[in-house]
């Protein structure tokens, strides 16, 4: 038994719950944190205590002050914050947290910012031997207008970061059909609309990126100063919205070429800790980089199920151990993120694809579900208890969707993201504004 104590934040999310389960099952004393109680992690048999804190979406300064005060009073060696929001805060306030004697399980601030800001990332990636889409970061609408006629189309207008801080609090900015442009005038209008939609986009102007056709594939890893110590690869089988966004159903991949590209990026960053590198797999079998997320990912339970226990490896790394995984893992597992898959079905039915109902129903019995664990039944029961309410909400949404026009087209590049992750459990009935990571 290991009596060391760790704090895991955002345990209302599947990723936070996965970390609680991973560490707690191995004897680590875990405090499950969240802005409300209970959370999935608090309900888990693998958590020993709970920490309810101010909601950083409402008041980030109050949250940081409360977290520092809590850590001063408690004997926590490490604090994990697996979402965009929490990773950002833990990295930004790393020195304050470390002064309490607790180590944030995140990368250093300067390195983290390189991947958090897409404009900074794709400017930096030009010096790395990895295929990437042509990317521009115009500072103003006028600058974009002078550029627009020189580009090939379609183009996609993306926020600098999926998550941003504004005076009103933390906000999530996802990419959907409205972010794509098919000609110069459309591009300028799309860019202008995004800039005017939120103060954060005026302060941090969006990027413009060439459309890439293909299927989202991901290499996730644990690294130590740029050396990959463990990795896992996955492919999106269903995405919501279908044009690109959150993963709803995932399968497993094992591809050396994608791994090589990911290793080059991680090495050039000299990254330490968990990291997610996302690619578009092209029709010819090649890969193009889409984005990098310097944090844990929403599909973490899939990697653990397949034999790569990233939280346990990361914890041991934080203790100073030399960790390494041999690269073997199961490739026969498919994992469903149920709330996102319900949204996928709603979108498919609204578009007239009624044949999608058959695989959706059959998958309840033939795929792995992110939150289900017979060895840890309370979180599972808590999520299942929300089922009737979720079904009512989705049926109501479907009724509205059937009366609206659905944009044509196949799967686009989207933001191909892994986050931020939507809360599950008590808040799972209202997940439409956030991604499942």
N, C-alpha and C positions, 0 to 999 in steps of 0.2 A: 504494500500500500504506500502511496505517495501522499504525504500530508500537506503538501504545498497548496496554497489557495490562489485561485485566479478569478477575475471578474470577466464575465462575458456579457457584453451589451447587445442590444437589439435582439433579445431572445423571443420577441414576438414574430420573428422571421424564421424561415426554414433554415437559413444558414446558421443563425445563432443557436437554434435548437440542435443542429448537427454538431456544432462545436461542444455544446453542453454534454450531449450524449457521448461523443468521442472521448473527451477528457474524463468525465465522471465515471464512465464504465471502466477506466483504467486506474481508478483510485485517486484521481486529483479532486481536491475539494473545490467545488465550483459555486460561485455566486452568480445567479442569473439576474440580469438587469433589464429594465424597460421603463417607459414613461407611465405605464399603467400596470395594474395587477388584476388577475394573473396573466402571465404570458405563457407561451408554450414551454419555454425553458424553465420557468418557475414551477410548472406542473410536472416537469420531468422528474423521475425517480433519481436521476443522476445529478440533480442540483441540491446543494445543502443549505442555501440561503438565498435571499432575494434582495435586490436593491431597486427601489422605485425612485426615479429622479425627475427633475423638471424636463419637460418636453423641449428638446433643442430646436424643433421646428417653430416653437412659439418664442423661446428666449434662449438663444445659444449661450449667452454670457452666464445666465443663471444656471444652465446645465453644467458648464465648465467649472464654475465656482463650487457647485454642489458635488461634482465628481471629485475635485481635488480635496474637498473637505472629507468626503467619504473615504478616499484612499489614505488620507493622513491618519484616520481613525482605525482603519482595518488593515489586516496583515495580508495584502494581496501582492503576490510577486509580479503578475502580469495582468494586463487588461486587453481584451480582444474586442474590436469593434468592426465587424465584417462588412458593413454596407458602405457605400460611397460617403454618405453623410458622416458616419462615425469614424471611418478611416481618415477622412479629411480633418476632423476635429482633433483626433488623437495625434495625428502627425503635426498639425499646426501648433498644438499646445504641448508638444512632447517634453520640452524642458520643464514646464510647470508640473507635469505628471511625474516625471522622473525624480523631481525634488521630493516627492512623497515617499520614494523608495520603491515605486511600482514602475515596471518597464512596459511601455505601450508596444503591443505586438504589431507594429506598422513600420513602414520604411521612413527614412529621414525626410524632412519637409522638402528640401530642394529637389531631391530625386523624385519624390512623389508628385510634385507639381509638373514635372516633365511629362508624365503620362496623364495627369488629370486634365490638363489643358490640351485639347486636340490640335490647336494651331501650333503650339510649342512642340508637341509630339511629332507631327508630320514634317515640320521644318527640321527637327533633329534626325528623323529617320532617313532623310536624304543621303546621309553619310554612312548608312548601314546597308549592306548588300541583301536587301529584302524587297520584293515587289510591293508597291503601294500605289494607290490611285493618285492621279494628279490632284493636288490640293492647293487652294488659294485662301488667303486670309485677308480680304479687303477690309480696310478700317472704316470705310464709309460707303454709302449708296453710290455716291459719285465715282468712287474708285472702282466699284463693281461694274458700273455702267460702261466705263472705258475698257473693261476686261471682257464683258459678257459676249461680245461678238466673236472673240477669238477662241472660245471654248467649244468643245464638242458636247452633244447632248444625248441623253438626259444628264442633268446635274442634280445633286442633292445638297440642300442647305442644312447644316448641322449646327446645333449649339456648341460652344467651346467645350462645355462639360454637360453631362446629363443632369447633374445636380449643381445648383448654384445658391448662393446666399444673397438675400436682398433685405432691405429694411423691414419688410413685412415677415421675414423668416426664410426658411429653407424651401426651395422649390425644385420640382422635377420637370425636366423638359425632354420629352420623348420625340422620336422621329416617326412620322406616319406619312400617309399619302400626300398630305398638304405640303410636305417638305421637298417634293420633287418638282423639277422644272424641265420643260421640253424645248424651250427656245429662249433667246436672250431677254425678251420682254417678260416672259413668265418667270425667269430667274430673278430679275430685278424686283418684280412684284412680290415674289416669295421671300426674298431676302428682306425687303422693306417691311413686310408683314411680321416677320419674326423679330426684327429689331424693335418694332413698335409694340410688340406683345408683352414685353417685360423689361423693367429697368436693367436687369442683369445682362440682357442682350445689347443694350446700348453701351454699357460699360465694357463688356467683353464681346466684341462683334463676332457674329457667327462665321464659320468657315464654309467654303464652297468646294465640293468634292465631286469628281467624275463618278458616274454610275458604273457599278460593276455587277454583272450578271453572274449568279451562281448560288451556292448553298453555304450557309454559315457553318463553319467548323472552328473548333477551339482547342488550343493547347493551354492547359492550366498547369502551374508548376509551383514548387517551393524551391527557392534559390538562396545561395549563400555567396554574396559578393560577386554575382554574375554567373556562378556555377550552378547549373540545374541539378538538384539533389533528388527530386521526385517530379514526375509528370503524369498527366492523364489527358486523353483526347476524346472529344465528343462531337457529334453532329446533330444539328437541329432537324427533326423530322416533321414537326409542326410548329408554326410560328403565329403569334397574334400581335398586331394585325397580320394577315397573310402577306402583305406587301413588305413586311420587315418590322421587327420589334422584339417582343419577348418570346422566349422559348416555352412551348407548351408540351412537347414530347421530344425526348432526346434519345439518341442511340450512341454507341461507342465506336471510336475510330482508333486505329493504330497505324500512323503514317510517318515514316522517317523524314520525308521531305518537309512536311509541315513542322515537325519537331526541329529540324535544322534551322529553319527560319526563326522559330521562336527562340531557340538557343542563341542565335546571333543578336536578337534584340535584347534579351535578358543579359547577355554578356556585355554588350555595349553600354547598357544602363548601370552595370555593376550592381544589379538589384539583389536585395536581401529580403526574404519573406515570401508570402503568397503573391502570385501574379497571374493574370488571365490575358492571353494573347489571342485575339480573334482574327480569323481569316475568312475570305470568301473563296470557296473551292470552285474553280472555274470549270466550264463544260469540257475543256481539254485536259482536266486533271491537275492543272497548276493551281497556285494559291496567290492571293493578294491580301496584304494586311488591311484590316478594317479599323481596329482599335486595340488599345491596350488598357487594361484596368488594374491598377496597383492595389488589389485587395482580394479578399475571398469572393467567391462567385455563388450565385443562387442555386446552381446545380451541384453544389458540394456534396449533398447526400449520394448522388450517383457515383462519384469517384470513390467515396468510402465504401459503398455497397460492392463496388467492383474490385476492391482490395488495396486502394491507395488512401490511407487514413491521414490526410493532410494535417488536420488539427493536432493529432498526436505527434507527428513528425515535427511540426512547427514548434510545439511546446518543448520537445526535447532539444530542438535547435536553440530556443531561447535559454535553455538551461546550460548551453555551452557544449552540447554533445555534437559529434560528427554524425549527421544522419544521412541516410542514402536508401533509396528504394530501387529495386533491381529492374524496374520498367515493365514487369509483367502484371497484367490485370485482366479481369474478365471482359470479354467483348460481346457477350450474348445477352446483355441486360438492356432493356429500354425503360426509361423512367418518365413518368407523367407528373407534371405540375398541374394539379387538378383545376384550380381556379382559372389559370391561364388557358387550360384546354377547354373549359366551358366557354370562355370568351371566343376561342378559335371556332368552336362549333357554331356559336351564335353568328359569327361573321360568315361562315360558310353557308349556313342555312339562309341567311339574309341575301346572299348572292345567288341562291337557287341551287346550291350543291347539296341536295337532300341525301345523296348517297354517302355523305360524310357521317351521317348518324350511325351507320352500321359499325365502322371501325371504332368510333368514339365509344359506343356501348360495349363492344367486345373487349376494348382495352381495359375496362374495369377489372377483368379477370386475368389478363395476360401480361400486364406490365407492372413494374414497380412504382409505388407511390411515395413521394418525397417524405411525407410526414408519418407514414404508417410504420409502427414497430410494436409487435406483440410483447416484446420485452420491456417496453416503455409505454404502457397503454393509456395513461391519462392524457397526454397531448393528442394522441390519435382520437380518443373519445371526444375531446374538446372540439377538434376540427370537424368530426363527423356530426356533432350536435348542431353545427352551423349549416349543415347540408340543406334542410328544408328551406331555410331563409334564403340561402344562396340560390336555390332552384327557383324560388318565387321571383327573386330579383332578375335572374337571367331570363326567365320566361317573359317577364314584363319588358325587358330590353329587347328580346327577340321580336316581340310584337311591334315595337317601335321601329326596329331595323327593317322588318319586312315591308314597311311603308316608305322606305327611303331608297334613294338611288345609290348603288354601290359602284365605286370606281372600277373600271376594267383593268386588266393587266395581270401579268404573272408576278412571281416573287421578285421583289426588287432588293437592292442592297440594304436599305434600311439603316438603322443604327447598329444592327447586329450586336446588340448589347447583352450583357449578363446582369444588368442591374439598373437602377436600384431595385431591390427586392420588395415585393409587396408583403405587408403583414398578413399572417394567417391566424386562424383561430378566431378570437373574439372580433377581430377587425376584418376578417376575410370576406365578409359580405360587402365590403366597400373598398375594392382594390383597383378600381378603374383608373385611378390617376397615377398609379405607379407600376413599374415593371417588376417582373419576377426575377430579375438579375440573371 
